[in-house]
Amino acid sequence: MRKYQHEKLANEVISLGDDFYVEKMNFSGLQRRAKKSETNEQGKFKRKKRFGKSLGNKAPSMFLNILERKLLTVNLTLKKIDTWSVKASQYNHIEDSYKKKKLSARWSMIEGNKVQRDMYSAFLIMNVSEDLKSVDKNRCKETYRNFLKLHNEEIKRLVGNKNLSSIGI
């Protein structure tokens, strides 16, 4: 069933455009338990569990393989961004600076606007330079207003959806 859903989703994604970007991810690294034991503010041990079960259920690596195979049949490629160089979730194109954020920080302030972290990361990846190792600041400046308009429309559409706590809604 999962493979069928991925095949269907890949077809939908391919119908949306002809330029596809994805961050290089080490999915097996996300599945492993944390090595270091840590405690929270109350002195209790934090769980060492990571994302193994959800990665197993959603199979993102399988989806990317299916998408890449289907793109090759139509002479397109999946462009893999250098995650460590781009650092999309940490970058602010207005200030041209990087700021490390906790995974739980789902929103950023960009030019006085509250922007959802994952959507902003996708915007930055969309505007990555040709070498796939840095963000093209000029393209970001040209497309930011349109992104902000579309972002706000999408947030309005998603508000009230009870299943979206993972993106901060």
C-alpha positions as CSV (number, residue, x, y, z in Angstrom):
1,M,0.0,0.0,0.0
2,R,2.8,2.4,0.9
3,K,4.6,1.8,-2.4
4,Y,1.4,2.4,-4.3
5,Q,0.8,5.7,-2.5
6,H,4.4,6.7,-3.2
7,E,4.0,5.9,-6.9
8,K,0.8,7.9,-7.0
9,L,2.4,10.9,-5.1
10,A,5.5,10.8,-7.4
11,N,3.2,11.1,-10.4
12,E,1.4,14.1,-8.8
13,V,4.7,15.8,-7.9
14,I,6.1,15.3,-11.5
15,S,2.9,16.9,-12.9
16,L,3.7,20.1,-10.9
17,G,6.9,21.1,-12.6
18,D,10.2,20.2,-14.2
19,D,12.8,21.3,-11.6
20,F,13.0,19.1,-8.5
21,Y,15.2,19.8,-5.5
22,V,15.7,17.7,-2.3
23,E,18.1,17.9,0.6
24,K,20.6,15.0,0.9
25,M,19.5,13.2,4.0
26,N,21.0,10.3,6.0
27,F,17.8,8.6,6.9
28,S,19.5,5.7,8.7
29,G,21.2,8.2,10.9
30,L,17.8,9.6,11.9
31,Q,16.6,6.2,12.9
32,R,19.4,5.4,15.3
33,R,19.0,6.0,19.0
34,A,20.9,8.9,20.6
35,K,24.2,7.9,22.1
36,K,24.4,10.4,24.9
37,S,22.1,10.2,28.0
38,E,20.6,13.6,28.8
39,T,18.3,14.9,31.6
40,N,15.6,17.6,31.4
41,E,15.0,20.5,33.8
42,Q,13.4,18.2,36.4
43,G,16.4,15.9,36.4
44,K,14.6,13.0,34.6
45,F,16.3,11.2,31.8
46,K,15.2,12.2,28.2
47,R,14.2,9.4,25.9
48,K,16.9,8.3,23.5
49,K,14.4,7.4,20.8
50,R,14.7,9.2,17.5
51,F,12.6,8.9,14.3
52,G,12.8,5.2,13.6
53,K,9.2,4.3,13.7
54,S,7.9,7.3,11.7
55,L,10.6,6.8,9.1
56,G,9.7,3.2,8.8
57,N,6.0,4.1,8.4
58,K,6.5,6.9,5.9
59,A,9.6,5.5,4.0
60,P,10.9,8.8,2.6
61,S,13.9,7.1,1.1
62,M,11.6,4.8,-0.9
63,F,9.6,7.8,-2.1
64,L,12.8,9.6,-3.3
65,N,14.0,6.5,-5.2
66,I,10.6,6.2,-6.9
67,L,10.6,9.9,-7.8
68,E,14.1,9.7,-9.1
69,R,13.2,6.6,-11.3
70,K,10.1,8.3,-12.7
71,L,12.1,11.6,-13.4
72,L,14.7,9.6,-15.4
73,T,11.9,8.2,-17.7
74,V,11.0,11.8,-18.7
75,N,14.7,13.0,-18.9
76,L,14.6,15.0,-15.7
77,T,16.8,14.8,-12.6
78,L,16.4,15.1,-8.9
79,K,18.8,17.8,-7.8
80,K,20.3,17.0,-4.4
81,I,21.2,20.0,-2.3
82,D,24.3,19.9,-0.1
83,T,22.5,20.1,3.3
84,W,25.6,21.0,5.3
85,S,26.5,23.9,3.1
86,V,23.0,25.4,2.5
87,K,21.7,25.0,6.1
88,A,18.2,26.0,4.9
89,S,16.6,25.7,8.4
90,Q,19.2,28.1,9.9
91,Y,19.6,30.7,7.2
92,N,18.0,34.2,7.0
93,H,18.4,35.7,3.5
94,I,17.6,39.2,4.7
95,E,20.3,39.4,7.3
96,D,22.6,36.9,5.4
97,S,23.2,35.1,8.6
98,Y,22.9,31.6,10.1
99,K,21.3,30.9,13.5
100,K,21.0,27.4,14.9
101,K,17.4,26.7,16.1
102,K,15.9,23.9,18.1
103,L,13.8,21.4,16.2
104,S,10.8,22.5,18.3
105,A,11.2,26.1,17.0
106,R,8.7,25.9,14.2
107,W,8.5,29.6,13.3
108,S,11.0,32.3,12.3
109,M,10.8,36.1,12.2
110,I,11.9,37.3,8.7
111,E,11.7,41.0,8.1
112,G,9.0,41.3,10.8
113,N,6.9,38.5,9.4
114,K,6.2,35.3,11.2
115,V,7.2,32.5,8.7
116,Q,6.8,28.7,9.2
117,R,10.2,27.1,9.3
118,D,9.7,24.3,6.9
119,M,8.0,26.5,4.3
120,Y,10.8,29.0,4.5
121,S,13.4,26.2,4.1
122,A,11.6,25.0,1.0
123,F,11.7,28.6,-0.3
124,L,15.4,28.8,0.3
125,I,16.0,25.5,-1.4
126,M,13.9,26.7,-4.4
127,N,16.4,29.6,-4.6
128,V,19.6,27.6,-4.3
129,S,22.5,28.5,-6.6
130,E,23.5,26.4,-9.5
131,D,26.3,24.7,-7.5
132,L,23.6,23.4,-5.0
133,K,25.9,24.5,-2.2
134,S,24.6,28.0,-1.3
135,V,21.5,30.1,-1.5
136,D,21.2,32.7,-4.3
137,K,20.4,35.9,-2.3
138,N,19.4,37.9,-5.4
139,R,16.8,35.2,-6.4
140,C,15.5,35.2,-2.8
141,K,15.0,39.0,-2.9
142,E,13.2,38.7,-6.2
143,T,10.8,36.0,-5.1
144,Y,10.3,36.6,-1.4
145,R,7.2,38.8,-1.7
146,N,5.4,36.2,-3.8
147,F,6.5,33.5,-1.3
148,L,5.2,35.5,1.6
149,K,1.8,36.0,-0.1
150,L,1.5,32.2,-0.9
151,H,2.8,31.3,2.6
152,N,0.1,33.4,4.3
153,E,-2.6,32.0,2.1
154,E,-1.5,28.4,2.9
155,I,-1.3,29.1,6.7
156,K,-4.8,30.5,6.6
157,R,-5.9,27.3,4.8
158,L,-4.2,25.0,7.3
159,V,-5.3,26.8,10.5
160,G,-7.7,24.6,12.5
161,N,-6.3,21.3,11.1
162,K,-5.7,19.3,14.3
163,N,-3.2,17.0,12.7
164,L,-0.6,19.7,12.0
165,S,1.1,20.2,15.4
166,S,4.4,19.0,13.9
167,I,4.6,22.2,11.8
168,G,3.4,24.5,14.7
169,I,-0.2,25.0,13.6
